[in-house]
């Protein structure tokens, strides 16, 4: 069933409040997304990783050759680290494949302790012995120098690691690695500044012409979604090993910064690589693919075939499980770190990029504000819950689908995190706000209905009172007696399902209509100054039926829970007696409605205490004796017991609403 808020146009001030609330929420959420702050950063990461499943790369991962010092290689050659001459031999075998570039994803910051010159120095220092090494070629005495010379001869790219939380206090003889030239629109980049550099030993580093850093810098959640292609250390700019391999293959030493509608680009030869303002490139991982690798052991044994390596960059590293060189990626928490070079080269050579526009922050804020305005409009102009749900869910689905489509189809990632969060929060907050507003309006409406009921009842009672002027304060007193009796019964736990606060209030409002039927009694009977004869009394008794008919006719046009129902019971049955001798229907015991049984006690007590043209008022004690005598015959015993439980309250009500004529000496 379709649910509705309370229908009706909202006041202008309420509309402005709802719209302002929605836009404020949207502004805060959009600003958090623009600044990449939590929790929007985490939500953004969830969407990015989900879209990666849909919009992953499709190009094969064979654009670069990966030489893996795997578990078999370690088992056959020896545990890590290998002697540097073994690495040099491996590089020589790799060079047989005529690759476009060779990059080492390995740093050698400490001297090789297995080198012969290290052993000679150790024996001389520890034992005072001079080892004879006649006949050994000089280049084999120093493994580090041998490796450095081999790398220099083959133009291999050495690995460095840039430090951001510490400085390097290495030997001052170490010359810093050579950087690269940066040209074009350099001002568009704000490269991160490293505080230090971890590099190869002096004998290796001093011979190298090419260097690349191997920092990966995962996101705060530990997942690797992008890699920095350029970083700065002091006055030098260094390329990532991936970028250095591309530059070496293109035989260029300068990176040109360009720009298009989506953001900065790094131009190397014919390649234009999209990056963000910090020089980082988003990686477009393949949805499901194994990274092809060549075992270093196979290369050592058989060399690297030119058929598979010619013209391609080669990266040497390790994916051995024992060395734990893995990267946590959106698609695989155990992605081999060496495989990042295959993914990056595949993205670049196939131009299969994933880009986040430089204006994505302002766009997220604008879209967030738009969504906040749309949801606010739904809540302002619609009262159907189904419309609000469908509109909100439809907006959310449209935003997510559009973002996923851009990612999968065009490689453009515009995060839906801010828009989706705005829609969800606005729906929740505006639901609460709208409910609060409508609840307040409902309370006002109920108050108006209650006032209408009260006025209607009092108007009808006033009509009856004009026909029977002797009643005076009778209506007020009986009204309060009935409420006091009902409240006492409720306190005692009697009739718990019936005597609710709402029902007791309705009793209080309805009591004045107990004698409304007297308007149907002829004047000569109703206004007779003396006691009625039997015939006249029979006519007077008909006022109970008249009251029932009057209220029945009046209540026909009222739908739902008819507030005149209780008034009808009181008017019809308040002259019925517990033993069945009352009128007009002779009802017995609990067949008489509780409202009428309460009124019977209140009406008789007040009649006894009031002056009539045919009698003086009785004293309270005398009236109480009569009530006791009628308990179980005329009156419900439970109601009579309640009457005496509140006897002091009855006296207070009687005195508060006493008629002026009642001041005469009561009849004893």
Secondary structure by P-SEA (a helix, b strand, c coil): cccccccccccaaaaaaaaaaaaaaaaaaaaaaaacccaaaaaaaaaaaaaaaaccccccccccccccccaaaaaaaccccccaaaaaaaaaaaacccccbbbbcccccccccccaaaaaaaaaacccbbbbbcccccccccaaaaaaaaaaaabbbbbbbbbccccccccccccccbbbbbbccccccbbbbbcbbbbccaaaaaaccbbbbccccccccccccccccccccccbbbbcaaaaaaaaaacccbbbbbbcccbbbbbcccbbbbbcccbbbbbbcccbbbbbbbbaaaaaaccccccccccbbbbbbbccccccccccccccccccccaaaaaaaaaaaacbbbbbccaaaaaaaaaaaaaaaaaaaaaaccccaaaaaaaaaaaaaaaaaaaaaaaacccccccaaaaaaaaaaaaaaaaaaaaaaaaaaaaaaaaaaaaaaaaaaaaaaaaaaaacccccaaaaaaaaaaaaaaaaaaaaccccccccaaaaaaaaaacccccccccccccccccccccccaaaaaaaaaaaaaaaaaaaaaaccccccccaaaaaaaaccccccccccccccccccccccaaaaaaaaaaaaaaaaccccccccccaaaaaaaaaaaccccccaaaaaaaaaaaaaaaaaaaaaccccccccccc
